[in-house]
Amino acid sequence: IVESSDVFFYHLATQLTLESISNFLKQFGFGYKTGVDLSSETGGLLPDRKWKLGAIGESWFVGDTLNISIGQGYISCSPLQLAVAVSSIANKGKAYQPRVVEKIENEFTKKQLIYELKQIKETDWEKLESSMVSVISAWNGTAHNLSEFGKQTIAGKTGTAQKFDPEIGTYSLTKHVASFAGYAPASYPVVSAMVVIDEPEGKDGGGEVAAPVFKRVVEQILRYRSVVPDAPSTVPRFTENSQERLQPPSLGRQIGGPMIEDWEVVDTSLLESLGFPSTSSSEEQAFVQLPVPNFYGKSLRQVTEQSLRLGLRLHSAGSGA
């Protein structure tokens, strides 16, 4: 999964049967419509031996099973089906019906469960998620270029599929479909998304083309929803003997000590240097009032971005002036 190794999945497919693969994919909704509140939805195609004999007039070959194992061949699905399947991984087996309409008049549409996978062990879900996180975080991951995403941990999978060229009767060597499906933050999923780019020019890998689009879109969604970052901060901690010192800016708010406008992270080790009384017990520490940036005169978007950088959960009220 991390390296998106076709050879691995070819080898795995030879140890399975078409029926076992198809039955497993059906549990994730492949071959069925999601029931989204839009017209003309397709259920895709999850082929079997009978289908190929009737539609193509040929028997099923081992090579057909190998193609399906990497998402090519006769199998097809919509981006929405893949997004729902990925969301079921984020929810540890639960998939909910996607919808466009949030509410009718003042009544919100109800969340509807499509399917739930109960036979998969919790440890298996954890292994799968760990692999999907490593697609981005590991040095050999196919979307390692997203490792500088910030403080949100992404779980995802790249896709680079060849397109069938009817003129030559086989797969094209130059036309591809690049994709990236994933969710974030991995530790407490808020949003899942699927990005598909048809016949990208120049670079054609899912990690190179589709993953950066996923990053930009999901990053904006998480900021808009004021989602607290789940990745550990890499900002160095300031200590008493540190050569780095806080340099108060010209603007800020007096908080029992120096003028502070903005930090990269709020750290309790800074309290003493900011003029706060030192506390010894953990109970007292829990009620220490931490300083925050000066948000006066800034837009809600700027405040949201700074709050995310600080690891603060923002709750806004009113529309401002």
Secondary structure, DSSP 8 states (H G I E B T S, - for coil): --S--HHHHHHHHHTS-HHHHHHHHHHTTTTS----SSSS----B---HHHHHHHTSS---HHHHHHHHTT-TT-B--HHHHHHHHHHHHTTSEEE---S--EETTEE----EEEE--SS-HHHHHHHHHHHHHHHHSTT-TTGGGTTS-S---EEEEEEEEEEETTTTEEEEEEEEEEEEEEE-SSS--EEEEEEEES-SS---HHHHHHHHHHHHHHHHHHHTT----S---S----TT-S------SS-EESSSSEE---SS--GGGTGGGT-----SHHHHHT--------TT--HHHHHHHHHHHT------S---
